[in-house]
């Protein structure tokens, strides 16, 4: 059983996630992948979003039982089949501090039209300052851009070093699955407007 100190997903929501939350459709369903104890699930639920929180750590998910708008779901994201119905779509997919490359196609497939991918995790270089240091858990330069290229519209991307809250090399992206627009320019509405955070 996990001790509270060992449970991930406690504490404040990521600054990156908070920065781009305004792009998620009001009331839209959110998928929090590798949620741990649910810092992001709670954040989005507090904003009126129903949230599905996926994690393999049942003890961490138990901390979410009874929380309004949050459905915790224990699942082995690396050794078992995708735990959600193939047609389940979300207004946002949120992933932080987690990397399992074979999941990328499923994560993108889980976005509804207009859905937002907010992803932040460790990058190469992190082995010089701490854990994780295994290359399997560190993104290569520009890897998140490569993963969404041709499928999502990138609103923001960063790849570099953070001194706080602890030294880390990170990569993060906010990207949107744009709804299809009519081919006829006369029928097309105004272009999408994604307000950039200040």
C-alpha positions in Angstrom: 0.0 0.0 0.0 1.3 3.5 -0.9 2.1 5.9 1.9 0.9 9.5 1.5 4.4 10.7 0.9 4.8 8.1 -2.0 1.5 9.0 -3.7 1.9 11.1 -6.7 -0.7 13.7 -7.8 -0.9 15.6 -4.5 -0.2 19.3 -4.2 -1.1 22.2 -6.5 -2.0 21.8 -10.1 0.7 22.4 -12.6 1.2 26.0 -13.7 1.1 24.8 -17.4 -2.2 23.1 -16.9 -3.7 26.1 -15.1 -2.4 28.4 -17.9 -4.3 26.6 -20.6 -7.4 25.4 -18.8 -9.4 28.3 -20.3 -9.2 26.7 -23.7 -11.2 23.7 -22.5 -14.9 23.9 -23.5 -17.1 25.0 -20.6 -18.5 21.8 -18.9 -16.6 19.6 -21.3 -15.4 16.2 -20.1 -11.7 15.9 -19.1 -9.5 12.8 -19.1 -6.7 13.0 -16.5 -4.1 10.3 -17.5 -1.8 8.9 -14.8 -3.8 11.1 -12.4 -2.4 9.9 -9.1 -4.3 11.5 -6.2 -5.9 13.9 -8.7 -4.5 17.4 -8.3 -5.6 18.1 -11.9 -8.9 16.1 -11.6 -9.8 18.2 -8.7 -8.8 21.4 -10.4 -11.0 20.7 -13.5 -13.9 19.5 -11.4 -13.7 22.8 -9.4 -14.2 24.5 -12.8 -17.4 22.4 -13.5 -15.8 19.7 -15.7 -16.7 16.0 -15.3 -13.4 14.2 -15.0 -12.3 10.7 -15.6 -9.1 10.0 -13.6 -7.0 7.1 -14.8 -4.2 5.6 -12.8 -2.8 2.2 -11.8 -2.4 3.2 -8.2 -5.7 2.2 -6.5 -4.6 3.9 -3.2 -4.1 7.2 -4.9 -7.4 6.9 -6.7 -9.2 6.1 -3.4 -8.4 9.7 -2.4 -10.8 10.8 -5.2 -13.8 8.5 -4.2 -16.8 10.6 -3.5 -15.4 13.8 -5.1 -18.1 15.6 -7.1 -17.7 15.2 -10.9 -14.7 12.9 -10.7 -14.8 9.2 -11.8 -11.7 7.4 -10.7 -10.7 4.4 -12.8 -7.9 2.0 -11.8 -6.2 0.8 -15.0 -2.8 -0.6 -16.1 -2.0 1.9 -18.8 1.1 0.0 -19.9 0.3 -3.7 -19.7 -3.4 -3.9 -20.5 -5.9 -2.8 -23.1 -7.0 0.8 -23.1 -9.7 0.9 -20.3 -12.2 3.3 -21.9 -14.7 2.6 -24.7 -13.1 3.3 -28.1 -15.6 6.1 -28.8 -15.1 7.9 -25.6 -14.2 11.5 -26.4 -13.0 14.3 -24.2 -12.9 18.1 -24.3 -9.4 17.8 -22.8 -6.7 15.2 -22.2 -4.3 16.1 -19.5 -1.0 14.3 -18.8 1.8 15.4 -16.5 4.9 13.8 -15.2 4.2 10.6 -17.2 5.5 9.1 -20.4 4.5 5.9 -22.1 5.0 6.5 -25.8 2.7 3.7 -27.1 -0.3 5.7 -25.6 0.1 8.7 -27.8 -2.3 7.4 -30.6 -5.0 6.6 -28.0 -4.6 10.0 -26.3 -5.0 11.8 -29.6 -7.9 9.6 -30.6 -9.6 10.4 -27.3 -9.9 14.1 -28.1 -13.3 15.4 -29.3 -13.3 18.0 -32.1 -12.0 21.2 -30.4 -10.5 19.1 -27.7 -7.3 20.3 -26.0 -4.2 18.2 -25.2 -2.2 19.6 -22.3 0.9 17.5 -21.8 3.9 18.2 -19.6 6.7 15.8 -18.6 10.4 15.4 -18.3 12.9 15.8 -21.1 16.4 14.7 -22.0 18.8 16.6 -19.7 16.9 15.7 -16.6 19.3 12.8 -15.9 21.8 15.6 -15.0 19.7 17.0 -12.2 17.8 14.0 -10.8 15.0 11.6 -11.4 13.7 10.4 -13.7 16.9 9.6 -15.5 16.0 6.6 -17.5 15.9 7.6 -21.2 12.6 5.7 -21.6 10.9 8.4 -19.5 12.6 11.4 -21.0 11.3 13.2 -24.2 13.8 13.8 -27.0 14.2 17.4 -28.2 10.9 18.4 -29.9 9.3 15.0 -29.4 5.9 16.4 -28.3 5.8 18.5 -31.5 6.6 15.4 -33.6 3.8 13.4 -31.8 1.1 15.9 -32.7 2.4 17.2 -36.1 -0.3 17.0 -38.8 -3.0 16.0 -36.3 -3.3 18.9 -33.8 -2.8 22.7 -33.9 -0.1 23.7 -31.5 -1.0 26.7 -29.4 2.0 26.6 -27.2 5.2 24.5 -26.8 8.2 24.7 -24.4 11.3 22.6 -24.2 13.9 23.6 -21.6 15.0 23.9 -18.0 13.0 24.9 -14.9 14.7 25.9 -11.6 11.4 25.8 -9.6 9.8 24.0 -7.9 12.8 21.8 -8.3 15.5 21.7 -11.0 14.1 19.8 -14.0 14.3 19.6 -17.8 10.8 19.6 -19.1 8.8 19.6 -22.4 5.2 20.7 -22.6 2.6 21.4 -25.2 -0.9 22.7 -25.5 -2.5 21.6 -28.8 -6.0 21.4 -30.2 -7.9 19.0 -32.4 -9.5 21.6 -34.6 -13.1 20.9 -35.8 -13.3 20.4 -39.5 -14.2 23.5 -41.4 -16.2 23.7 -44.6 -14.2 23.7 -47.8 -16.2 26.6 -49.1 -14.7 29.8 -47.7 -18.1 31.5 -48.0 -19.6 29.0 -45.6 -16.6 29.0 -43.2 -17.1 30.9 -39.9 -14.4 33.1 -38.7 -11.1 31.3 -37.9 -10.7 29.7 -34.6 -9.5 32.0 -31.8 -7.3 30.5 -29.1 -6.7 33.2 -26.5 -3.1 33.0 -25.4 -2.4 33.1 -21.7 -0.5 36.2 -20.6 
